[in-house]
Amino acid sequence: MNRPQGPGRTQLILLAVLFFTPFIAAWLLYFHYPHLRPTGTTNYGELVTPLRELPKWTWLKPDGSATTTEELRNKWTLLQLAPADCAAACAERVLLSRQLRTALAANRDLVQRVLLVDDAAALAVLQQRFGAEHPDLLLRAPAESASVGSRFFGSTDPQAIYLIDPFGNYMMVYADHGTQQDFKGMQKDFKRLLKQASN
């Protein structure tokens, strides 16, 4: 003879349903219905997914000595690709990265700036041009192919600024949307990143 199910069993089933439903819904959303995932983000820059580790390139310094991309580790890096002349638009982005770093105040030492020039012969010229106003700017040129940077980063915006995390991963790109807008957006991103990193 079957006994009637009591209210205790019904409550247990309801609790199980309430507990497991969010996990099942998240699993379905992630693996079977990715187009339904929310696309809005709070960051200003465009995230690179998945993160891409910077290759172990050999770079030349303005004095002709060599270094590698390993020097970029342990700090956040704002990296900009530049032609040999670094004309007005390029120079404006160099200034933007300096203003951003300065605005970080006490946290500015956690950030470094790199100008990767496609012509090693131009390093000394650009060092003379930018050295006094941008003493923290690291000028580098690839020792291998001149286009190695553009091939790796792949942005179609020649004025893009690339963000490298302290572990040497390319994680975000900032296209040129105008100096004022970019400064505000990048500043918000950095404040959030540095706050998360300190927690």
C-alpha positions as CSV (number, residue, x, y, z in Angstrom):
1,M,0.0,0.0,0.0
2,N,1.5,3.4,-1.1
3,R,1.7,6.0,1.5
4,P,0.7,9.6,0.6
5,Q,3.7,11.9,0.1
6,G,3.9,14.4,2.9
7,P,4.6,18.1,2.7
8,G,8.2,17.5,3.8
9,R,9.1,15.7,0.6
10,T,7.5,18.4,-1.5
11,Q,9.5,21.1,0.3
12,L,12.7,19.2,-0.2
13,I,12.0,18.9,-4.0
14,L,11.2,22.6,-4.2
15,L,14.4,23.5,-2.4
16,A,16.4,21.3,-4.7
17,V,14.8,23.0,-7.8
18,L,15.5,26.5,-6.4
19,F,19.1,25.5,-5.6
20,F,20.0,23.9,-8.9
21,T,18.0,26.1,-11.4
22,P,20.6,29.0,-11.5
23,F,23.5,26.5,-12.2
24,I,21.6,24.7,-14.9
25,A,20.5,28.1,-16.5
26,A,24.1,29.4,-16.4
27,W,25.4,26.2,-17.9
28,L,22.8,26.3,-20.7
29,L,23.5,30.0,-21.4
30,Y,27.2,29.6,-21.5
31,F,27.5,26.4,-23.6
32,H,24.3,26.2,-25.7
33,Y,23.0,29.7,-26.0
34,P,26.0,32.0,-26.1
35,H,24.2,34.5,-28.3
36,L,21.9,35.2,-25.3
37,R,24.7,36.3,-23.1
38,P,24.8,40.0,-22.2
39,T,27.4,41.9,-24.3
40,G,27.6,45.1,-22.4
41,T,30.9,45.8,-20.5
42,T,32.0,48.4,-18.2
43,N,35.5,48.8,-19.6
44,Y,36.3,51.6,-22.1
45,G,39.0,49.6,-24.1
46,E,38.3,46.6,-26.2
47,L,39.2,43.4,-24.3
48,V,41.3,40.8,-26.1
49,T,39.8,37.3,-25.6
50,P,41.6,35.2,-24.9
51,L,44.6,37.0,-23.5
52,R,47.7,36.7,-25.8
53,E,51.1,36.4,-24.3
54,L,53.6,38.8,-25.8
55,P,56.2,36.9,-27.8
56,K,59.8,36.9,-26.6
57,W,61.0,39.5,-29.0
58,T,64.5,41.0,-29.0
59,W,64.3,44.8,-29.0
60,L,66.9,47.5,-29.7
61,K,67.3,50.5,-27.4
62,P,68.3,54.0,-28.7
63,D,71.9,53.4,-27.6
64,G,72.1,50.2,-29.8
65,S,72.0,47.7,-26.9
66,A,69.5,44.9,-26.9
67,T,66.7,43.9,-24.5
68,T,63.7,41.6,-24.7
69,T,60.0,41.8,-24.0
70,E,60.7,40.4,-20.6
71,E,61.5,43.9,-19.4
72,L,57.8,44.7,-19.7
73,R,56.8,42.3,-16.9
74,N,55.8,43.4,-13.4
75,K,54.2,46.6,-14.6
76,W,51.2,47.6,-16.7
77,T,52.4,48.7,-20.1
78,L,50.9,51.2,-22.5
79,L,52.5,50.2,-25.9
80,Q,52.2,52.3,-29.0
81,L,53.4,51.4,-32.5
82,A,55.0,54.2,-34.4
83,P,56.5,54.9,-37.8
84,A,60.0,56.4,-38.0
85,D,58.8,60.0,-38.2
86,C,56.0,59.7,-35.5
87,A,54.1,62.6,-37.0
88,A,51.5,64.8,-35.3
89,A,48.8,62.1,-34.6
90,C,51.4,59.7,-33.3
91,A,53.0,62.4,-31.0
92,E,49.5,63.3,-29.7
93,R,49.0,59.7,-28.6
94,V,52.5,59.8,-26.9
95,L,51.3,62.9,-25.0
96,L,48.0,61.1,-24.1
97,S,49.8,58.2,-22.5
98,R,52.0,60.6,-20.5
99,Q,48.9,62.6,-19.3
100,L,47.3,59.3,-18.3
101,R,50.3,58.1,-16.4
102,T,50.6,61.4,-14.6
103,A,46.9,61.4,-13.6
104,L,47.4,58.1,-11.8
105,A,49.4,60.1,-9.2
106,A,50.8,57.7,-6.6
107,N,50.1,54.7,-8.8
108,R,52.0,56.1,-11.8
109,D,55.1,53.9,-11.1
110,L,53.0,50.8,-11.7
111,V,52.6,51.9,-15.3
112,Q,55.2,52.2,-18.1
113,R,55.0,53.5,-21.6
114,V,56.7,52.0,-24.7
115,L,57.0,53.4,-28.2
116,L,57.8,50.6,-30.6
117,V,59.3,52.1,-33.7
118,D,59.5,50.2,-36.9
119,D,62.9,51.6,-37.9
120,A,65.9,51.0,-35.6
121,A,67.8,53.9,-37.3
122,A,65.1,56.3,-36.1
123,L,65.5,55.5,-32.4
124,A,68.3,58.0,-31.7
125,V,66.4,60.7,-33.6
126,L,63.2,60.1,-31.6
127,Q,65.1,59.9,-28.4
128,Q,66.4,63.4,-29.0
129,R,62.9,64.5,-29.9
130,F,61.0,63.0,-27.0
131,G,63.7,62.5,-24.4
132,A,63.4,65.8,-22.5
133,E,59.6,65.9,-22.4
134,H,59.0,62.2,-21.9
135,P,61.9,60.9,-19.8
136,D,60.0,57.8,-18.8
137,L,59.1,56.8,-22.4
138,L,60.9,53.6,-23.5
139,L,61.8,53.8,-27.1
140,R,62.3,50.4,-28.7
141,A,62.6,48.9,-32.2
142,P,62.3,45.2,-33.1
143,A,65.6,43.5,-33.9
144,E,63.8,41.1,-36.2
145,S,61.2,42.1,-38.7
146,A,60.1,45.8,-38.7
147,S,56.4,44.8,-38.9
148,V,56.5,42.2,-36.1
149,G,54.5,44.5,-33.8
150,S,51.7,45.3,-36.3
151,R,51.4,41.6,-37.2
152,F,51.0,40.5,-33.6
153,F,48.6,43.2,-32.5
154,G,46.7,43.3,-35.7
155,S,44.8,46.6,-35.2
156,T,43.8,48.5,-38.2
157,D,44.0,51.8,-36.3
158,P,47.6,53.1,-36.6
159,Q,47.1,55.2,-33.5
160,A,45.9,52.4,-31.3
161,I,47.4,52.0,-27.8
162,Y,47.8,48.5,-26.5
163,L,47.6,47.5,-22.9
164,I,50.0,44.7,-21.6
165,D,49.3,43.3,-18.1
166,P,52.2,42.8,-15.6
167,F,52.4,39.1,-16.6
168,G,53.3,40.0,-20.2
169,N,49.8,39.4,-21.7
170,Y,48.2,41.6,-24.4
171,M,44.8,42.2,-22.9
172,M,43.2,45.4,-24.2
173,V,43.4,47.8,-27.2
174,Y,42.4,51.4,-27.2
175,A,41.5,52.7,-30.6
176,D,41.7,56.5,-31.3
177,H,38.3,58.1,-30.5
178,G,39.7,61.5,-29.7
179,T,42.2,62.6,-27.0
180,Q,39.7,63.9,-24.4
181,Q,37.3,61.0,-24.7
182,D,40.2,58.4,-24.6
183,F,41.8,60.1,-21.6
184,K,38.6,59.9,-19.5
185,G,37.8,56.3,-20.6
186,M,41.4,55.0,-20.1
187,Q,41.7,56.7,-16.8
188,K,38.5,55.0,-15.5
189,D,39.8,51.6,-16.8
190,F,43.1,52.1,-15.0
191,K,41.6,53.1,-11.7
192,R,39.5,50.0,-11.8
193,L,42.4,47.8,-12.9
194,L,44.8,49.1,-10.2
195,K,42.1,48.9,-7.5
196,Q,41.4,45.2,-8.4
197,A,45.1,44.4,-8.5
198,S,45.6,45.8,-5.0
199,N,42.8,43.7,-3.5
